[in-house]
Amino acid sequence: MQAAEFVQTVQNRQGVVNSAPEEIAFYEKWITKEELIKSARMYGKSPYGEHLMRVAENRLIFQEEITYDDHRNRWSRIYRKQLYISYAGQVS
C-alpha cells in the first residue's frame, strides 16, 4: 500500500502517468499506434485516457539523465517524462 501511495504522490506532483502498461507496450512495439489509440478511447477523457492519447500523438518530452549505479558498477540512462506539447507547439 505504501508503494502505491508513493507512486500516486509522484504522479500527482509531476503531472504525468508512470508505468502505463499500454505506453510500455507501444514503446516496445508490442502494440501498434492504432491499438494504443483504441485503448485510450476506452478510458475516455480520464487523465489516463488523455495520457495514452498524448503518447499516441507523440506529445511527450523526455529528459535524459545519466547516472552511475554503484550496485551494478555501471552507468545507466534514465528517461523522465517532463511536459506535454500542445498542438500549437507550446509546452503545457
C-alpha positions as CSV (number, residue, x, y, z in Angstrom):
1,M,0.0,0.0,0.0
2,Q,2.8,2.4,0.7
3,A,4.3,1.9,-2.7
4,A,1.0,2.7,-4.4
5,E,0.7,5.9,-2.4
6,F,4.3,6.8,-3.3
7,V,3.6,6.3,-7.0
8,Q,0.4,8.3,-6.8
9,T,2.1,11.2,-5.0
10,V,4.9,11.3,-7.6
11,Q,2.4,11.2,-10.5
12,N,0.3,14.0,-8.9
13,R,3.4,16.2,-8.3
14,Q,4.9,15.6,-11.8
15,G,1.6,15.6,-13.6
16,V,2.4,12.5,-15.6
17,V,1.4,8.9,-15.5
18,N,4.1,6.4,-14.5
19,S,4.4,2.9,-15.9
20,A,1.2,2.7,-18.0
21,P,1.2,-0.8,-19.4
22,E,-0.2,0.4,-22.8
23,E,2.5,3.0,-23.0
24,I,5.3,0.5,-22.4
25,A,3.8,-1.9,-24.9
26,F,3.7,0.8,-27.5
27,Y,7.3,1.9,-27.0
28,E,8.4,-1.7,-27.0
29,K,6.5,-2.2,-30.3
30,W,4.2,-4.9,-28.8
31,I,1.2,-2.9,-29.9
32,T,0.5,-0.6,-32.8
33,K,-0.4,3.1,-32.7
34,E,-3.9,2.2,-33.7
35,E,-4.2,-0.3,-30.8
36,L,-2.9,2.3,-28.4
37,I,-5.5,4.8,-29.6
38,K,-8.2,2.2,-29.3
39,S,-7.2,1.6,-25.7
40,A,-7.0,5.3,-25.0
41,R,-10.6,5.8,-26.3
42,M,-11.8,3.1,-23.9
43,Y,-10.7,5.2,-21.0
44,G,-12.4,8.3,-22.4
45,K,-11.5,11.7,-21.1
46,S,-10.0,10.4,-17.9
47,P,-6.4,11.5,-17.1
48,Y,-5.2,8.0,-18.0
49,G,-7.0,8.1,-21.4
50,E,-5.7,11.5,-22.1
51,H,-2.2,10.4,-21.2
52,L,-2.4,7.5,-23.7
53,M,-3.6,9.8,-26.4
54,R,-0.6,12.1,-25.8
55,V,1.7,9.1,-26.1
56,A,0.0,8.1,-29.4
57,E,0.3,11.7,-30.7
58,N,4.0,11.9,-29.6
59,R,3.3,14.9,-27.4
60,L,5.6,14.0,-24.5
61,I,9.1,15.4,-23.8
62,F,11.6,13.2,-22.1
63,Q,14.6,14.4,-20.1
64,E,17.6,12.1,-20.3
65,E,19.6,11.7,-17.1
66,I,22.8,9.6,-17.0
67,T,23.6,8.2,-13.5
68,Y,26.1,5.8,-12.1
69,D,24.7,2.7,-10.4
70,D,27.0,1.8,-7.5
71,H,25.3,-1.6,-7.0
72,R,25.9,-2.7,-10.6
73,N,29.1,-0.7,-11.2
74,R,27.9,0.8,-14.4
75,W,26.4,3.9,-15.9
76,S,22.7,3.9,-16.8
77,R,20.3,6.2,-18.6
78,I,17.0,7.3,-17.0
79,Y,14.4,9.0,-19.1
80,R,11.9,11.1,-17.2
81,K,8.6,12.4,-18.7
82,Q,8.6,16.1,-18.3
83,L,5.9,18.0,-20.1
84,Y,3.3,17.7,-22.7
85,I,3.4,19.6,-26.0
86,S,0.2,21.2,-27.1
87,Y,-1.0,21.3,-30.7
88,A,0.2,24.9,-31.0
89,G,3.7,23.8,-30.2
90,Q,3.6,25.4,-26.7
91,V,4.6,23.4,-23.6
92,S,1.8,22.9,-21.2
